[in-house]
Amino acid sequence: MLSLTSDQILTTKKKEVNNDNIFLEDNMSVLKRLDAGSIDLIYCDILYGTGRNFEDYVDLKPIKKDIEDHYIDRFIEMKRVLKDTGQIYIQMDWRINHWIRCILDDIFGWHHFRNEIIWQYNSAPRKKNCFGSRHDTIFRYSKTDNFTFNPIREPYSKTAPRGYAKEKYYHVDGKIIGDVWNINILGQNDKKERCGYATQKPLELLDRIIKSSSNENDVVADFYMGSGTTMLSAKRLNRRYIGCDISEKAYQITNKRLLDE
């Protein structure tokens, strides 16, 4: 069995993949084999608590005790394996984000909360008696006050007042992006990225997270791997990675995407 120290989580090269870095098993068993302080960045698109029986997995029910029973021990382990300079991003939607925020505050400390990121995406609202749900929530926490942050910038508004460039906070490369991210979801017929996994997230989303909160050769982990977008983004950005999922379909798709890269 691979000893999962940070030095042994290898960077893969084009047309190669070290399958010891992705696992078809429950994330708790993987987490318990990881050394403390071996991960630089964790991103997890977690179970959303829909209560639905999907083709590849059965989701948790939106019941507070069930959510706590599933996540508390896992988040404790995730904190353990993070380096002191590490960060964690946890993504979900409106069903359980209030419970998840409380759990993360208790484990990481409310004073290490960094951002509530709103991922606003393009989709047609289906409900007739409510405002349409068109965003996910991503909570960002650090383990300590010393963490990696590489600002991602965008151009200033063309309507900025005259003389704006003389202000002390002006930056020639633009302003740091805010906490509302407008990134399109992948269309069902998207032939460029779609890989046959229902909850697949766009590379643009993971690229932004990994670029801003890690550096080259850092170790990026995803313990709810799904379609493997985190792993693929990490590979392209010259990060090392480790991922796992209990779904055989998720494992096979991730492996194929990495091999095809």
LONU-503325 format. One record per residue: residue number from 1; residue in one letter; x, y, z of N, C-alpha, C, O in turn. Coordinates in steps of 0.2 Angstrom, whole numbers. Example, Ala and Ser with C-alpha at 12.3 -4.5 7.8 and 13.67 -1.06 7.14 Angstrom:
> 1|A|66|-28|39|62|-22|39|66|-16|39|71|-17|42
> 2|S|64|-11|35|68|-5|36|64|0|39|67|6|40
***
This chain:
> 1|M|4|-6|0|0|0|0|4|6|0|9|6|3
> 2|L|2|11|-4|6|17|-4|6|21|3|1|22|6
> 3|S|12|23|5|12|27|11|10|34|9|14|38|5
> 4|L|5|37|12|2|43|9|5|49|12|2|53|16
> 5|T|12|50|12|15|56|14|15|61|8|14|59|3
> 6|S|16|68|10|15|73|5|21|72|-1|20|73|-6
> 7|D|27|69|2|32|68|-3|31|62|-8|34|62|-13
> 8|Q|26|58|-6|24|52|-11|18|53|-15|16|49|-18
> 9|I|15|59|-14|9|61|-19|12|64|-25|14|70|-25
> 10|L|13|60|-30|17|62|-36|14|66|-41|8|66|-42
> 11|T|17|71|-44|15|75|-50|15|70|-56|20|67|-57
> 12|T|9|70|-59|9|65|-65|10|70|-71|9|76|-71
> 13|K|13|66|-76|15|70|-82|10|68|-88|6|63|-87
> 14|K|10|71|-94|6|70|-99|6|62|-101|11|59|-102
> 15|K|0|60|-102|-1|53|-104|1|48|-99|2|42|-100
> 16|E|2|50|-92|4|46|-87|-1|47|-81|-3|53|-80
> 17|V|-2|42|-77|-6|44|-71|-4|39|-66|-4|33|-67
> 18|N|-3|41|-60|-1|37|-54|-8|35|-51|-10|39|-47
> 19|N|-11|29|-52|-17|28|-49|-17|27|-42|-23|27|-39
> 20|D|-11|27|-39|-11|27|-31|-13|33|-29|-14|34|-22
> 21|N|-14|38|-33|-16|45|-30|-24|46|-31|-26|51|-28
> 22|I|-27|41|-34|-35|41|-33|-37|35|-31|-34|30|-32
> 23|F|-43|35|-27|-45|29|-23|-52|28|-24|-56|33|-24
> 24|L|-54|22|-25|-61|20|-25|-63|17|-18|-63|11|-17
> 25|E|-64|21|-14|-66|19|-7|-68|25|-3|-68|31|-5
> 26|D|-71|24|3|-74|29|7|-68|34|9|-63|32|11
> 27|N|-70|40|10|-65|46|11|-62|45|18|-56|47|19
> 28|M|-66|42|23|-63|42|30|-57|37|30|-53|39|33
> 29|S|-58|32|26|-52|27|26|-46|30|23|-40|29|25
> 30|V|-47|34|18|-41|37|15|-39|43|19|-32|43|20
> 31|L|-43|47|22|-41|52|27|-36|49|33|-31|52|34
> 32|K|-39|44|35|-35|41|41|-28|38|39|-24|38|44
> 33|R|-27|37|33|-20|35|31|-16|41|29|-10|40|28
> 34|L|-18|47|28|-14|52|27|-11|55|33|-13|55|38
> 35|D|-4|57|32|-1|60|37|-4|67|39|-7|70|35
> 36|A|-3|69|45|-5|75|47|-1|81|44|5|80|43
> 37|G|-4|86|42|-1|92|39|2|90|32|8|92|30
> 38|S|-1|86|28|2|84|22|-2|87|16|1|86|10
> 39|I|-7|91|17|-11|93|11|-11|101|11|-12|104|17
> 40|D|-10|104|6|-10|111|5|-17|114|4|-19|120|7
> 41|L|-21|111|0|-28|113|-2|-33|108|-2|-31|103|-6
> 42|I|-39|109|1|-44|104|0|-50|107|-3|-52|113|-1
> 43|Y|-53|104|-8|-59|106|-11|-64|100|-11|-62|95|-13
> 44|C|-70|101|-9|-75|96|-9|-81|98|-11|-84|103|-8
> 45|D|-84|96|-16|-91|97|-19|-95|91|-15|-96|86|-18
> 46|I|-97|93|-9|-100|87|-5|-107|85|-7|-110|88|-11
> 47|L|-110|80|-3|-116|78|-4|-121|84|-2|-120|87|4
> 48|Y|-126|85|-6|-130|91|-5|-136|90|0|-140|95|1
> 49|G|-137|84|2|-143|82|6|-150|83|3|-154|85|6
> 50|T|-150|80|-3|-156|80|-7|-161|74|-5|-167|75|-6
> 51|G|-158|69|-2|-162|63|0|-163|59|-6|-166|54|-6
> 52|R|-160|61|-12|-162|57|-18|-157|51|-19|-152|51|-17
> 53|N|-160|46|-23|-156|40|-25|-154|41|-32|-157|40|-37
> 54|F|-147|43|-33|-145|44|-39|-142|37|-42|-142|32|-39
> 55|E|-140|38|-48|-138|32|-52|-131|29|-48|-130|23|-48
> 56|D|-127|34|-46|-121|32|-43|-120|32|-36|-115|29|-33
> 57|Y|-125|35|-32|-124|35|-25|-131|37|-22|-135|40|-26
> 58|V|-132|36|-16|-138|38|-12|-136|44|-8|-132|44|-4
> 59|D|-139|50|-9|-138|56|-6|-141|56|1|-145|52|3
> 60|L|-138|60|6|-140|61|12|-147|64|13|-149|68|8
> 61|K|-151|63|18|-157|66|19|-156|73|22|-151|73|26
> 62|P|-160|78|20|-159|84|23|-161|85|31|-166|88|32
> 63|I|-158|81|35|-159|80|42|-153|82|46|-148|79|45
> 64|K|-154|87|50|-148|90|54|-144|84|57|-138|85|56
> 65|K|-146|79|60|-142|74|64|-139|70|59|-133|68|60
> 66|D|-142|68|53|-139|64|48|-133|68|45|-127|66|44
> 67|I|-134|75|44|-128|79|41|-123|79|46|-117|79|44
> 68|E|-124|80|52|-119|81|57|-115|74|58|-109|74|58
> 69|D|-119|69|58|-116|62|59|-111|61|53|-106|58|54
> 70|H|-113|63|47|-108|61|41|-102|66|41|-97|64|40
> 71|Y|-103|72|43|-98|77|41|-93|79|47|-87|80|45
> 72|I|-96|79|53|-91|81|58|-85|78|59|-79|81|59
> 73|D|-85|71|59|-78|67|59|-74|68|53|-68|68|53
> 74|R|-77|69|47|-74|70|41|-70|77|41|-64|77|39
> 75|F|-74|82|43|-71|88|43|-65|89|48|-60|92|47
> 76|I|-66|85|54|-60|85|59|-54|82|56|-49|84|57
> 77|E|-55|76|52|-49|73|49|-46|78|43|-40|78|42
> 78|M|-51|81|40|-48|86|34|-44|91|38|-39|93|35
> 79|K|-46|94|43|-42|99|47|-35|96|49|-30|99|48
> 80|R|-35|90|51|-29|86|53|-24|86|48|-18|87|49
> 81|V|-26|84|42|-22|83|36|-19|89|33|-15|89|29
> 82|L|-23|95|34|-21|101|31|-14|103|34|-13|103|40
> 83|K|-10|106|30|-4|110|33|-6|116|37|-12|118|36
> 84|D|-2|119|41|-4|125|45|-5|131|40|-9|135|42
> 85|T|-3|130|34|-4|136|29|-9|134|24|-10|137|19
> 86|G|-13|128|26|-18|126|21|-25|129|21|-26|133|26
> 87|Q|-29|128|16|-36|130|16|-40|125|14|-38|120|11
> 88|I|-47|126|15|-52|121|13|-58|125|10|-60|130|13
> 89|Y|-60|122|4|-66|125|1|-71|119|1|-70|114|-1
> 90|I|-77|121|4|-83|116|4|-89|119|0|-91|124|2
> 91|Q|-91|115|-5|-97|118|-9|-103|114|-8|-103|107|-7
> 92|M|-109|117|-8|-115|114|-7|-120|119|-9|-119|124|-12
> 93|D|-127|118|-8|-132|123|-10|-136|124|-4|-134|123|2
> 94|W|-142|127|-5|-146|130|1|-149|125|6|-151|127|11
> 95|R|-149|119|4|-152|114|8|-148|113|15|-152|112|20
> 96|I|-142|113|15|-138|111|21|-133|117|22|-129|116|27
> 97|N|-132|122|19|-127|127|20|-127|130|27|-121|131|29
> 98|H|-133|131|30|-133|133|36|-130|129|42|-127|131|46
> 99|W|-131|122|41|-128|117|46|-121|117|44|-117|116|49
> 100|I|-119|116|38|-112|116|36|-108|122|39|-102|121|42
> 101|R|-110|128|38|-107|133|41|-105|133|49|-100|134|51
> 102|C|-110|131|52|-110|130|59|-104|125|61|-100|125|66
> 103|I|-105|119|57|-100|114|59|-93|116|57|-88|115|61
> 104|L|-92|119|52|-85|122|50|-83|127|55|-77|128|56
> 105|D|-87|132|57|-85|137|62|-83|133|68|-78|135|71
> 106|D|-86|128|71|-84|124|77|-77|121|76|-73|121|81
> 107|I|-76|118|70|-70|114|69|-64|119|67|-59|118|70
> 108|F|-65|123|63|-59|127|60|-59|134|64|-54|137|64
> 109|G|-64|136|67|-64|142|71|-67|148|67|-65|149|61
> 110|W|-72|151|69|-75|156|65|-70|162|63|-71|165|58
> 111|H|-65|163|67|-60|168|65|-56|165|59|-52|169|57
> 112|H|-56|159|57|-53|157|51|-57|156|45|-55|154|40
> 113|F|-63|159|46|-68|159|40|-65|165|36|-64|170|38
> 114|R|-64|163|29|-62|168|25|-67|171|20|-67|177|18
> 115|N|-71|167|17|-76|169|12|-82|164|12|-81|158|13
> 116|E|-87|167|10|-93|164|8|-94|166|0|-96|171|-1
> 117|I|-92|161|-4|-92|162|-11|-98|160|-14|-101|155|-13
> 118|I|-101|164|-18|-107|163|-22|-106|161|-29|-104|165|-33
> 119|W|-107|155|-31|-106|153|-38|-112|154|-41|-117|149|-40
> 120|Q|-113|159|-45|-119|160|-49|-119|158|-56|-114|159|-59
> 121|Y|-123|153|-57|-123|150|-64|-129|151|-68|-134|153|-66
> 122|N|-128|149|-74|-134|150|-79|-138|144|-79|-136|138|-81
> 123|S|-145|145|-77|-149|139|-78|-156|142|-77|-157|148|-74
> 124|A|-161|139|-80|-168|142|-81|-172|140|-74|-172|134|-73
> 125|P|-174|145|-70|-178|143|-64|-184|139|-66|-188|140|-71
> 126|R|-186|134|-63|-192|129|-64|-198|130|-60|-203|128|-61
> 127|K|-197|134|-54|-202|134|-49|-206|140|-51|-204|145|-54
> 128|K|-213|140|-50|-217|145|-52|-219|150|-46|-221|155|-47
> 129|N|-218|147|-40|-220|151|-34|-214|153|-30|-215|155|-24
> 130|C|-208|153|-32|-202|155|-29|-197|158|-34|-198|157|-40
> 131|F|-193|162|-31|-187|164|-35|-183|158|-36|-181|154|-32
> 132|G|-180|158|-43|-177|152|-45|-170|152|-41|-166|157|-40
> 133|S|-168|146|-39|-162|144|-36|-156|143|-42|-156|139|-45
> 134|R|-152|148|-42|-147|148|-47|-140|149|-44|-136|153|-48
> 135|H|-138|147|-38|-132|147|-36|-130|142|-31|-135|139|-28
> 136|D|-124|140|-30|-121|136|-25|-117|141|-20|-115|146|-22
> 137|T|-116|138|-14|-112|141|-9|-105|138|-8|-105|131|-8
> 138|I|-100|141|-8|-93|138|-6|-90|142|0|-89|148|-1
> 139|F|-89|138|5|-86|141|11|-79|140|11|-76|134|9
> 140|R|-75|145|12|-68|145|12|-65|146|19|-67|152|22
> 141|Y|-61|142|22|-58|142|28|-50|141|28|-48|137|23
> 142|S|-47|144|32|-39|143|33|-38|139|39|-43|139|44
> 143|K|-33|136|40|-31|132|46|-28|137|51|-29|136|57
> 144|T|-24|142|49|-21|147|53|-22|154|50|-25|154|45
> 145|D|-19|159|53|-19|165|49|-14|166|44|-13|171|41
> 146|N|-10|161|43|-4|161|38|-6|156|32|-6|150|33
> 147|F|-8|159|27|-11|155|21|-9|158|15|-8|164|14
> 148|T|-9|154|9|-8|156|3|-14|159|0|-20|157|0
> 149|F|-13|165|-3|-18|169|-7|-15|172|-13|-11|177|-12
> 150|N|-16|170|-19|-14|173|-25|-19|177|-28|-24|174|-31
> 151|P|-20|183|-28|-25|187|-30|-27|186|-37|-22|186|-42
> 152|I|-33|185|-39|-36|185|-46|-39|191|-47|-43|193|-44
> 153|R|-37|194|-53|-39|201|-54|-43|202|-61|-43|197|-65
> 154|E|-47|207|-61|-51|208|-67|-51|215|-68|-50|219|-64
> 155|P|-53|217|-74|-52|225|-76|-57|229|-72|-62|227|-70
> 156|Y|-55|235|-71|-59|240|-67|-65|242|-72|-64|241|-78
> 157|S|-70|244|-69|-76|246|-73|-74|252|-77|-70|256|-76
> 158|K|-77|252|-83|-76|257|-88|-79|264|-86|-78|269|-88
> 159|T|-83|263|-81|-87|269|-78|-83|272|-72|-86|276|-68
> 160|A|-77|269|-70|-74|272|-64|-73|279|-65|-71|281|-71
> 161|P|-73|283|-60|-72|290|-60|-65|292|-62|-60|289|-61
> 162|R|-65|298|-65|-59|301|-68|-54|302|-62|-56|304|-56
> 163|G|-48|300|-63|-43|301|-58|-42|294|-53|-38|294|-49
> 164|Y|-46|289|-55|-46|283|-51|-39|280|-51|-38|277|-46
> 165|A|-36|280|-56|-29|277|-57|-24|280|-52|-19|277|-51
> 166|K|-26|286|-49|-21|289|-44|-22|287|-37|-18|288|-33
> 167|E|-28|283|-36|-29|281|-29|-24|276|-27|-21|272|-31
> 168|K|-23|276|-20|-18|271|-18|-19|264|-18|-14|260|-19
> 169|Y|-25|262|-19|-27|255|-20|-28|253|-27|-30|247|-28
> 170|Y|-27|257|-32|-27|256|-39|-21|251|-40|-16|252|-38
> 171|H|-23|246|-45|-18|241|-47|-18|241|-54|-23|240|-57
> 172|V|-12|241|-58|-12|241|-65|-15|235|-68|-17|235|-74
> 173|D|-15|229|-64|-18|223|-67|-26|222|-66|-28|217|-67
> 174|G|-29|227|-63|-36|227|-61|-37|226|-54|-33|225|-50
> 175|K|-43|225|-52|-46|224|-45|-46|217|-44|-47|213|-48
> 176|I|-45|215|-37|-46|208|-35|-54|206|-36|-58|210|-34
> 177|I|-55|200|-38|-62|198|-40|-66|198|-33|-63|197|-28
> 178|G|-72|199|-33|-76|198|-27|-78|191|-26|-76|186|-28
> 179|D|-83|190|-21|-85|184|-19|-91|181|-22|-94|176|-20
> 180|V|-94|184|-28|-99|182|-32|-96|180|-39|-93|184|-42
> 181|W|-96|174|-40|-92|171|-46|-97|169|-51|-101|165|-50
> 182|N|-97|173|-57|-102|171|-63|-98|166|-67|-95|169|-72
> 183|I|-99|160|-67|-96|155|-71|-102|150|-73|-106|147|-69
> 184|N|-102|149|-80|-108|145|-82|-107|138|-81|-101|135|-80
> 185|I|-113|135|-79|-112|127|-78|-111|124|-85|-112|127|-90
> 186|L|-110|118|-85|-108|114|-91|-115|112|-94|-119|109|-91
> 187|G|-116|114|-101|-122|112|-104|-122|105|-105|-117|101|-106
> 188|Q|-128|102|-106|-129|95|-107|-126|92|-113|-124|86|-114
> 189|N|-125|97|-118|-122|95|-124|-115|98|-125|-113|98|-131
> 190|D|-112|100|-120|-106|102|-120|-101|97|-122|-99|92|-118
> 191|K|-98|97|-128|-94|91|-130|-86|93|-128|-82|88|-129
> 192|K|-85|99|-126|-78|100|-124|-76|97|-118|-71|95|-117
> 193|E|-81|98|-113|-79|96|-106|-83|90|-103|-81|86|-99
> 194|R|-89|90|-105|-94|85|-103|-91|78|-103|-88|76|-108
> 195|C|-91|74|-98|-88|67|-97|-93|62|-95|-91|56|-94
> 196|G|-99|63|-95|-104|58|-93|-106|58|-86|-109|53|-84
> 197|Y|-104|63|-82|-106|63|-75|-110|68|-73|-109|74|-74
> 198|A|-116|67|-70|-121|72|-69|-119|78|-66|-122|83|-68
> 199|T|-116|78|-60|-114|83|-56|-107|86|-58|-104|90|-53
> 200|Q|-105|85|-64|-98|88|-66|-98|95|-65|-102|99|-67
> 201|K|-93|98|-62|-91|105|-61|-87|108|-67|-82|104|-69
> 202|P|-87|114|-69|-83|116|-74|-76|118|-72|-75|119|-66
> 203|L|-71|116|-76|-64|117|-75|-63|125|-73|-58|126|-69
> 204|E|-66|129|-76|-65|136|-74|-66|138|-67|-62|142|-64
> 205|L|-71|134|-63|-72|135|-56|-66|133|-52|-64|136|-48
> 206|L|-64|126|-54|-58|123|-50|-52|127|-52|-48|128|-47
> 207|D|-51|129|-58|-45|133|-59|-44|139|-55|-39|141|-52
> 208|R|-50|142|-54|-49|149|-50|-48|147|-43|-44|151|-40
> 209|I|-50|142|-40|-49|140|-33|-42|138|-32|-38|140|-28
> 210|I|-39|134|-37|-33|131|-36|-27|136|-37|-22|136|-34
> 211|K|-28|140|-42|-24|146|-43|-23|151|-38|-18|153|-36
> 212|S|-29|152|-35|-29|157|-29|-26|155|-23|-24|159|-19
> 213|S|-27|148|-21|-25|146|-15|-20|140|-14|-20|137|-9
> 214|S|-16|140|-19|-10|135|-19|-5|137|-24|-6|142|-28
> 215|N|1|134|-24|6|136|-28|8|129|-32|7|124|-30
> 216|E|12|130|-37|15|124|-41|18|119|-36|22|121|-31
> 217|N|17|113|-37|20|107|-33|16|106|-26|18|102|-23
> 218|D|11|111|-25|7|109|-19|3|103|-20|2|101|-25
> 219|V|0|101|-14|-4|95|-14|-11|97|-14|-13|100|-9
> 220|V|-15|95|-18|-22|97|-19|-26|91|-18|-25|86|-21
> 221|A|-31|91|-13|-35|85|-12|-43|86|-13|-45|91|-11
> 222|D|-46|81|-15|-53|81|-16|-56|74|-14|-55|69|-17
> 223|F|-60|74|-8|-62|68|-5|-69|66|-7|-72|62|-4
> 224|Y|-72|70|-11|-79|69|-15|-77|70|-22|-80|74|-25
> 225|M|-73|66|-25|-70|67|-31|-75|68|-37|-73|72|-42
> 226|G|-80|64|-37|-85|64|-43|-81|63|-50|-78|58|-51
> 227|S|-82|68|-54|-80|67|-61|-72|69|-62|-69|68|-67
> 228|G|-69|71|-56|-62|72|-56|-60|78|-59|-54|79|-60
> 229|T|-64|83|-59|-62|90|-61|-56|93|-57|-52|96|-60
> 230|T|-57|92|-51|-51|94|-46|-45|91|-48|-40|95|-49
> 231|M|-45|85|-49|-38|82|-51|-36|84|-58|-30|85|-58
> 232|L|-40|85|-63|-38|87|-69|-35|94|-69|-30|96|-72
> 233|S|-39|98|-65|-36|105|-65|-30|106|-61|-25|109|-63
> 234|A|-29|102|-56|-22|102|-52|-17|99|-57|-11|102|-57
> 235|K|-18|94|-61|-13|91|-65|-11|97|-70|-5|98|-71
> 236|R|-16|100|-73|-14|105|-78|-10|111|-75|-6|114|-79
> 237|L|-12|112|-69|-8|118|-66|-2|116|-62|0|120|-58
> 238|N|0|110|-63|7|108|-60|6|107|-52|11|109|-49
> 239|R|1|105|-50|0|103|-43|0|95|-42|-2|92|-47
> 240|R|2|93|-37|1|86|-35|-6|85|-32|-9|90|-30
> 241|Y|-9|79|-33|-16|78|-31|-17|72|-28|-13|67|-29
> 242|I|-23|71|-24|-25|65|-21|-33|66|-21|-35|71|-19
> 243|G|-36|60|-23|-44|61|-23|-47|54|-22|-43|49|-23
> 244|C|-53|54|-20|-56|47|-19|-64|48|-19|-67|54|-19
> 245|D|-67|43|-21|-74|43|-21|-77|35|-20|-73|31|-22
> 246|I|-83|35|-18|-86|28|-17|-89|25|-23|-91|19|-24
> 247|S|-90|29|-28|-93|28|-35|-88|25|-39|-83|28|-41
> 248|E|-89|19|-42|-85|16|-47|-85|20|-53|-80|21|-57
> 249|K|-91|22|-55|-91|27|-61|-87|33|-60|-83|35|-65
> 250|A|-87|36|-55|-83|42|-53|-75|40|-54|-72|44|-57
> 251|Y|-73|35|-51|-66|33|-51|-64|31|-59|-59|34|-61
> 252|Q|-68|28|-63|-67|26|-69|-66|33|-74|-62|33|-78
> 253|I|-71|37|-73|-71|43|-77|-65|47|-75|-62|50|-80
> 254|T|-64|48|-69|-58|52|-67|-51|49|-70|-47|53|-72
> 255|N|-51|43|-69|-45|39|-72|-44|41|-79|-38|42|-82
> 256|K|-50|40|-83|-49|41|-90|-48|48|-92|-44|49|-96
> 257|R|-50|53|-88|-49|60|-90|-41|62|-89|-38|65|-92
> 258|L|-39|59|-83|-32|60|-82|-27|56|-87|-22|59|-89
> 259|L|-29|50|-89|-25|47|-94|-26|51|-101|-21|51|-105
> 260|D|-31|53|-103|-32|57|-109|-29|64|-109|-28|67|-115
> 261|E|-27|66|-104|-24|73|-103|-17|73|-107|-14|79|-107
***
